[in-house]
């Protein structure tokens, strides 16, 4: 699986490269600045891109803006953004780009190798991988979520992270049947149409939280 990495810190960039290569990813380019990122994405057409939100020369949202520009030229390009801190505004900007796998993780998640590699694979497959801290802040902003029970809010949080019904069941120690029931209740209470497509379901939830 071809991967492009954009990270300005040399040690982390090298670490990400070695980590992904150890799990049989083909890192076709690893750049350290915004201007080099877009050409690398267009040239190599990766199956997934792992991009730091803040890149030189501006160190603001250079990586994010390059990612959005790349998805304009290559619709559906799977992108996993990395950030040092929780930045819901940047997460919302990323979510505004339609189609394709999407992810937004704090850099601390990279230290959990299994979780990080799973997130890269999930995004590459067209799914979502949203950091729980980002989801918590988005959830906290939504007063209408008061209509949900405590358990439904827990299920919604796991849905927004991109977890499957089976994974949610394991995390919350309930049955898959119970998860399905909670999800149906959530979608009904939030006036969202049901969907068997996990990615569309997650993106619909995130769109609601982002509204």
Secondary structure, DSSP 8 states (H G I E B T S, - for coil): -EEEEE-SSHHHHHHHHHHHHHTT-EEEEEESBHHHHHHHHHHH--SEEEEESS-BTTSSSHHHHHHHHHHHHSTT--EEEEESS--HHHHHHHHTS-SS-EEEEEGGGGGSHHHHHHHHHHHHTT-EEE-HHHHHHHHHT-GGGGGS-HHHHHHHHHHHHT--HHHHHHHHT--HHHHHHHHHHHHHHTT----S-HHHHHHHHHHHHH-
